Amino acid sequence: MTANEAQIEYWNGAVGERWARLQETIDASLAPITKALLPFANARPRERVLDIGCGCGTTSYALAKAVGPEGNVTGVDISEPMLAVARGRGIGVNFRKADASVHLFHPTHDLVFSRFGVMFFDNPVAAFANIKKALKPRGRLAFVCWRDVSENLWASLPFAAARDLLPPQEPADPDAPGPYAFADGERLANILAKAGYRDIRLEQLDTVVCMGATPDDAAGQALNIGPLARAAAGLDDATRAAIRGRVAEAMATFASADGITPPASCWLVGAGV
């Protein structure tokens, strides 16, 4: 099984179903990042936009509002559970189940956009070269991806708080497909250059994620989304309860007027053709 095939299986199983169920929670969590990404991408009236890894469609509908009735937005994802949610949320966006790394695209789009949907490719150079085929001459690419997990305390701190209660973890390959595959900005820029993009720019976005109103809400979210969720899958109820208590105590540090808001660090990435 290739890495892409594994990702398709992963996002069409229990994880995809859970993310579909938690759509509102995830949207609220990522709202500060989405708020920065949309103006960075700058979708314009009448443009045709391709939203890769569109998930439950939040960014697709936001893009549709930006391009207006004379524009067009297509959302692409490999997860049927999340696409089902997306299709049920409104009208005005075309949603398609497809693997963007190999799908047959035509040069009809002004903008290719993604919110955390491009870090999972088996062969990222080939995948981005294929995605480039969707862009018109002078089209542009805009996406957001995570920087290193150590700079994202929303993910790293819950894992650290629970480490001794978790099963042994295999050392992670930092370049393997996954949420933090593009943490190394130099590597990411080289991938895009090899795929044929020009005018590549990376801007560091330091912001927060919103993990609920209380520390316990944040602990529950960490057990559903992110590295702790993957590591704790399959643990018994008593161990999960102990983990939840520890994580809640650790996340209380990030209490703010907006709830629990730990730091997040991303790349805003733009390029042209």
Secondary structure as the mmCIF struct_conf table of DSSP 4:
data_model
#
loop_
_struct_conf.conf_type_id
_struct_conf.id
_struct_conf.beg_label_comp_id
_struct_conf.beg_label_asym_id
_struct_conf.beg_label_seq_id
_struct_conf.end_label_comp_id
_struct_conf.end_label_asym_id
_struct_conf.end_label_seq_id
HELX_RH_AL_P HELX_RH_AL_P1 ALA A 3 TRP A 11
TURN_TY1_P TURN_TY1_P1 ASN A 12 GLY A 13
HELX_RH_AL_P HELX_RH_AL_P2 ALA A 14 ARG A 21
TURN_TY1_P TURN_TY1_P2 LEU A 22 LEU A 22
HELX_RH_AL_P HELX_RH_AL_P3 GLN A 23 ALA A 41
TURN_TY1_P TURN_TY1_P3 ASN A 42 ASN A 42
TURN_TY1_P TURN_TY1_P4 PRO A 45 ARG A 46
STRN STRN1 ARG A 48 ILE A 52
TURN_TY1_P TURN_TY1_P5 GLY A 53 GLY A 53
TURN_TY1_P TURN_TY1_P6 GLY A 55 CYS A 56
BEND BEND1 GLY A 57 GLY A 57
HELX_RH_AL_P HELX_RH_AL_P4 THR A 58 VAL A 67
TURN_TY1_P TURN_TY1_P7 PRO A 69 GLU A 70
BEND BEND2 GLY A 71 GLY A 71
STRN STRN2 ASN A 72 ASP A 77
BEND BEND3 ILE A 78 ILE A 78
HELX_RH_AL_P HELX_RH_AL_P5 GLU A 80 ARG A 87
TURN_TY1_P TURN_TY1_P8 GLY A 88 ARG A 89
BEND BEND4 ILE A 91 GLY A 92
STRN STRN3 ASN A 94 LYS A 97
TURN_TY1_P TURN_TY1_P9 ALA A 100 VAL A 102
BEND BEND5 PRO A 107 PRO A 107
STRN STRN4 HIS A 109 ARG A 115
BEND BEND6 PHE A 116 PHE A 116
BEND BEND7 VAL A 118 MET A 119
BEND BEND8 ASP A 122 ASN A 123
HELX_RH_AL_P HELX_RH_AL_P6 PRO A 124 LYS A 132
TURN_TY1_P TURN_TY1_P10 LYS A 133 ALA A 134
STRN STRN5 LEU A 135 TRP A 146
HELX_RH_3T_P HELX_RH_3T_P1 VAL A 149 GLU A 151
HELX_RH_AL_P HELX_RH_AL_P7 LEU A 153 ALA A 162
HELX_RH_3T_P HELX_RH_3T_P2 ARG A 163 LEU A 165
BEND BEND9 LEU A 166 LEU A 166
HELX_LH_PP_P HELX_LH_PP_P1 PRO A 167 PRO A 168
HELX_LH_PP_P HELX_LH_PP_P2 GLU A 170 ALA A 172
TURN_TY1_P TURN_TY1_P11 PRO A 174 ASP A 175
BEND BEND10 ALA A 176 GLY A 178
TURN_TY1_P TURN_TY1_P12 PRO A 179 PHE A 182
BEND BEND11 ASP A 184 ASP A 184
HELX_RH_AL_P HELX_RH_AL_P8 GLY A 185 LYS A 194
TURN_TY1_P TURN_TY1_P13 ALA A 195 GLY A 196
STRN STRN6 ARG A 198 VAL A 208
BEND BEND12 ALA A 213 THR A 214
HELX_RH_AL_P HELX_RH_AL_P9 PRO A 215 ALA A 222
TURN_TY1_P TURN_TY1_P14 LEU A 223 ASN A 224
BEND BEND13 ILE A 225 GLY A 226
HELX_RH_AL_P HELX_RH_AL_P10 PRO A 227 ALA A 232
TURN_TY1_P TURN_TY1_P15 ALA A 233 GLY A 234
HELX_RH_AL_P HELX_RH_AL_P11 ASP A 237 MET A 251
HELX_RH_3T_P HELX_RH_3T_P3 ALA A 252 PHE A 254
STRN STRN7 ALA A 255 SER A 256
TURN_TY1_P TURN_TY1_P16 ALA A 257 ASP A 258
STRN STRN8 GLY A 259 ILE A 260
STRN STRN9 PRO A 263 GLY A 272
#
